Amino acid sequence: MFTSLFLAGIFASTALAQSSDPNANYTLGSSGSSSPFTPYTIKAQNITATVIPYGARLTSLLVPDNAGKLQDVVVGYDDPHQYLIDSETNHTFFGAIVGRYANRIKNGTFTINDATYQIPENENKGHDTLHGGTIGYDQRNWTVVSHSDDSVTFGFLDNALEGFPGTVYTEATFTVTSARTGIYGQLQPRLTTRTVSTALNEDTPIMLANHIYWNVNAFKAPNILNDTLWMPYADRFIDIDNIEVPTGNLSTVESYPPLDFTAPKTVGRDIYDSHLAGFNSTGYDNAFILDRPRYTGEESSNFPVISYWSTTTGIKMDVSTNQQGLQVYSCIGQNGTIPVKQSQQQRNKGDADAASYVNKFGCIVFETQDWIDGINNPEWGRTAWQIYGPSTGPAVNYATYDFSTV
């Protein structure tokens, strides 16, 4: 009886939200709003986040710099409706949750339980699937399940969309808090993200990711090349071909130094020597494997796997996650045609080097996820982290983003 009522509630509250048309009827959650572009603002000490139901998307994150002034460290738009225009033009995935399967699937096909599935091949002239297909989770209208002063939860029912098998229900939660992460136990601002995806009736691939574009110098510089990145446990990466689909081979960063961030270095130090980001590309768009320290556990999320900071603002971000992989994208595809938010330009007024547009290498994306296209590389042993069904637990993607100043 409980299961039947649970499923009935899910279908009632999210069925209409499956539509990719933002003008379609939008199911009311506890929000009382009828628009997927309604902003929800959550606050805690020294941190303010804004999210919208369209794509379960983070649109703004304000944290203090080393002068105590609030800076927006997330790339996007002030006008929430602009995200729809973006989906129809540049399709940057700014701030969205991507799925049902993030990153790329070779040839848009996979096999589960001897059944082969074909999903839309929406990239590279039909040679692979990117971020879940033609209309992924980033273009869906999620339902507001709950909303408090410091937390928002969105829900979405994926009823075999884009040709994936089975029905999956996901809840995505954004929470802001102050955590005692300072070196002397002082309170520091923290954003926590969590997605919980349950496969209700069939075995299916699930690998969601947050696609947040970061800039901790808050566009006070033209790009992020002088910002510093440290990924102490990213000892290996997944080899890709010239359309960024895995070859099946795994390599070490020791064998390719431009990808070695196991010690802190500026983003720009080796970026022009890095040519493993697709055909004729320079920069970073690579899938790293997180080899956590011995005895800590493969999914340990209680210490940072990424540290990223700017001496311009002094803002430092430490990312911890339960995921075993990272996709790092250095905004190779940005070309200076998308304006920086007017709200952030106003904060930067008077800064001579401030950027008015999102330039190439003007931001960075950290997708916490499992190994790219693991469903087509069984030799990697990723089945338990990528294939879920009614007899398994849910797929959980958990990450914390802790902010401080240096």
Buried (B, 14 or more C-beta within 10 A) or exposed (E): EEEEEEBEEBEEBBBBBBBBEBEEEBBEBEBEBEBBBBBBBBEBEBBBBBBBBBBBBBBBBBBBBBEEEBBBBBBBBBEBBBBBEBBEEBBBBBBBBBBBBBBBBBBBBBEBEEEEBEBBBBBBEEBBBBBBBBBBBBBBBBBBBBBEEBBBBBBBBBBBBBBBBBBBBBBBBBBBBBBEBEEEEEBBBBBBBBBBBBBBBBBBBBBBBBBBBBBBBBBBBBBBBBBBBBBBBBBBBBBBEEBBBBEEEBBEBEEBEBBBBBEEBBBBBBBEEBEBBBEEBBBBBBBBBBBBEEEEEEBBBEEBBBBBBBBBBBBBBBBBBBBBBBBBBBBBBBEEEBBBBEEBBEBBEEBEEBBBBBBBBBBBBBBBBBBBBBBBBEEBEBBEBBBBBEEEEBBBBBBBBBBBBE
